[in-house]
Amino acid sequence: MNRPIILGIVGDSAAGKTTLTKGIAQVLGPDNVTVICTDDYHCYDRKQRVEMGITALHPDANYLDIMQQHLSLLRTGQPILKPIYSHSTGEFTPPEYVKPNRFVIVEGLLGYSTRGARDSYDVKVYLAPPEFLRTQWKVKRDTLKRGYTEEQVLKALRQREPDSELYIRPQRKWADVVVSFYPPENQEVDGSALNVRLVLRPTIPHPDFTELLDEGDRHRFPAVRLGLDRDMGKPVDVLEIDSHATLEEVTELEKLLCNEFPNLKNFCSTDNQELGKVIGTTGELLQSYPLALTQLLIAYHMTKATKLV
């Protein structure tokens, strides 16, 4: 290895970035992974932003130049002194000395907002759940973990919407993979019962899913579909995995992803409980096959990138 492999995961608040990151780190090996949150690069604490009338999503509320510089240093294997922002208090704590491991996962709101930052990543992922679902996730998270009332969370979402539209969602165009979890039609939202739609752009080499999902095999895998579409005006492949995918479908997809890289094979088992973990509506820990396969696919790309350096 000449340098660390860097993955970017960008999406709006409560889009699922941390959940996705945890599983990817498990596949790659926690001791091999450094996780960075770009939200630590806010210029102002929560109280100051309220007084100034600016949201955390606005570029002017973030030290994007320092973030870009730190990403460049990490890419060359150098350590950084990273700021720390506490979401629980809305204040800054002392900075942290961070040394990059073999893999670096960078998650946050504005990770693709500058050219220099974008050039630092080997793999770029954007999370794009339907807005109604993201709203539910944000209300649940911020009321249970951050001490807000539901009314406060919904008000904040309304205040942030213009900046989400201007600065967060346009970053989708820079992603190699766009991940959208969504509930099946006519079903209540449940974290373990979400389908996933993966937009696979030709900016990086994806696995050859046509080996498995060609025309002759579609009757064998009705819950896993590969097709062509356009995303933001450009042609893309789209892989869809339904929450009710069968054991055979999941196993075949895992084999396709894992056969190329022996170090992934420890996770290529449908009874592996390390991947696809989500918290159910009553607080129980559940497993989602679409989430597990998404985490495995992104880990596949990280592993593949080590051969391209």
N, C-alpha and C positions, 0 to 999 in steps of 0.2 A: 504494500500500500504506500503510495506516494503522498496521499493526503486524505482527510476525512471525506466521506460521502455525505452530502447534505440533502435532506428532504424538507420541502416546504409544505405546510398545511395551512391554508388560509380560508377563512370563512367568517361570517358575521358572528356576533355574540350568541353563544349557546347553540351553534350549528353542529356541535358534536366533535370538535377538534381534539379535545382531551381524551375522549372515549376512543377515538380512532388511534391516537398516538399510543395509548397504553398497550393495545394489542400488538401493534407493529414493534414496539420495543421488546415485548415478550418473545416475538419470533426471532428478532435479531440478537437477542441476549441483553438483558438490562445492563450488564457490565460493559457492553460494547457501545452503549448509546448515551449520548448527552442530549438532554431536552432543553430547548431555549424557548421562552415565550416573548414575542416581540411587544406584547402589551406592557412589558416592563420599561419600555422606552417612552412612556408618556412624559410630557414636559411638566404637567401640572397635576397636583393631587385632586381628589374629588371635590373638595371644598372650593379650590381655586377655579375649577372648570365651571362649577355652578355660578360663582360670582362673575366669571367672564362670559357666561352664556355660550360656551363651546362644548362640544361633545368629545369623548375619547376617540371617536371614529374620524375626526377631522385631522388631516395631515399636519395642520399648524399646532395641534395639541400633542405632537409626537416628535422626538428627536430622530427623524428618519436618516439624517446624515450620519449620526453615531451608529444607528442600527446597521446601516449599509457598511460602514467601516468595520464594525465588529464581525459581520458576516464574511467580509473579505479576509479578515485575519483568521477566522475559524477555518475557512476553506484552505488556507495554507498551513493549517495545523498549529497555529499560534493561539495562546490563551488570551482571554479578555477579562476585564473587570466590568461585570454586567450589573446595571442597575436592577433594583428589585422593587416592584410595586405590589402592595398588598391589596387584593380585592376585598378582603374582609373589613379592612379599616379605611381603605381609600387613600392611604398614605404611603410614603416611600420608607423603606428600611435600608440598612447599610448594604452597599454593593457586594457582589459575590464574585470570587475568583473562579473562572470557568475554564477548564482545559478540555479541548475536544477529544472525544473517543473516536473509534473507528467510524461510527455513524453519528450524525448530528440531526436531530429532528427539530425544526423551527416552526412553531405554531403561533398564530396570532391574527390580528385584524388587517394589518397593512403590510404584510410580508412581501408583496409583489409590487409595491407602490413606486419603486424607483428602478431604473435600468440596472444600476449597480447591484442592488439587492437581488434582482431576478437572475443576474448572471452568476450568482454565487451558488445556485441550487443545481443539483444533478437531476432531481425529480420534483415536479411541482404538482400539488393536489389542491383542488378547490372544493369545498363542501357547500352544497346548494340544496338543502332540504326545502320543501314547500314552506312558505312563510307562516301558514297557520300552525304547522308542526313546530317550527322554530320558536314561535310565540309560546306554545305549550311548554316546550323544554325550558325556555328562559324563565317563565313564571315559576315552574317547579323548582329549578335550581336556585333562583335568587330569593325565593321565599323560604326554602328549606335551609340553604347554606349561607346566605348573605344577609338575612334579617330584614328583607323588604316585605312590604305588603303587596298583594296582587295588584292593587290600584297603582302603587308606585311603579311597579315593573311595567305595566301597560302604558303609563304616562311617559316613562323613559323611552319605551319603544317608539311612541309617536314622535317624541322630540328628536330621536335619532334617525328616523326614517329618511329625511332628506340627505343626510350624510351617508347612510347605507346605500342609497341609490346613486349618489355621486362618486363615492370613493371605495366602497367595499365590493359591490357586485361587479363593477367593470373589471376587477382583477381576474374574474373567471376566464377571460380570454387568454391569459398567460399560462393556464394550467395544462399539464400533460394528461391528467385524469380529473374529470369532474364527477364527484360522488353525490348522488341524491337518494337518500332514504325516503320512502313514502309508504303510507298504509294501503293495503289492498282496498278495492272498492267495497263500500257498504260494510266496513268493519271498523270497530273502535280502535283508536291508536293504542298500540302496545309495543314497547321497545323491542320485544323478542319476535314480533310478528310483522315487521316492516320489510317490504321489498326494497331492492336497491337497483338503481339505474346508473351504470358506469359509462361515461363518455370517454372514449379512448382516442385521443388525438394522435396523429402520425408524427408527433414531435419526438417521441422516443419509441424504440422497438418493443411492441407488446407481444405476449405469447400468441402463438398461432391457434386461436380458439376454433378456427374452421376445421381443424383435425377432428374436433369433438362435435361441433355443432353445424355440420354441413346439412344440406337439404335432406339427405337420406336418414339422418339421425334425429330429426326434429320430433318425430313421434315418440322417441325414447326419452327425450328431455323437454317435456312441455313447460316445465317451470324455469328453464334456463334458455335464454334466447339471445342470439347474436344477429345484429342487423346494421344497416347503413342509415345514416341520418345526417342532418346539418345542425351544427351548433354555432350560434353567433355568425351564421352565414358561411361556415366552412364545413366541408364533408368530414364525417367522423364515423368510427365504428361505435356501436352501442351494445354493451353486454348487460342484460337484465337477469336478475336472480330473484325469484319469488320466495317469500318466507316459508311456503309449504313445499319447497324443493325436497325431493326424496333422497334417501340415503345413497342410492346409486348415482344420482346426479351430482351430489356434493362430493362424493368420493372420486368420481371421474375428473371433476374440475381440480380437486386437490392434487391428484396425480399429475395432471398436466403442468401445474405450477411447480411442483416439488421435484419432479424427476431430473430437472436440469441442475439443481443445486442440492447436493447431499446434506448441507447444513440445515436445510428447511424441512427435511424429512421427519424430524422429531415432532413437527407440528402437523404433519399430513395424516391425520387420523380424525375421523368424524366424532370420536368420543373424547377428543382433546378438549379439556375444559379451560385451557388458558386463553383461547381466542373467543371473540364474539360475545364478551360479557356485557350485559346491560342490566340495569335495575328496573324491575317490573313496577307496575302501578301501585302495588302494596309494599314495595320496598325489598322484595326478594330478588336474588341474583339469578338471572336467566341467561340463556345462550342463544344467540342469533346466528344462523348459518350465513345469511347474506353479509352480516358484519364480519364474521370470521373470514370469509373468502375475500372480502375487500381488504382486510388487514393483511392477509397472506399475499394478495396480488401486489400491494404496495411494497411489502417486504421483498418480494421477488424482484421488483424493479430496483430496489436499493442494492440487493445482492448482485444483480446483473451490472449495475453501474460500477461495481468494484473491478469488473473485467474490462471496462471501457476507459478507465483512467490511464 
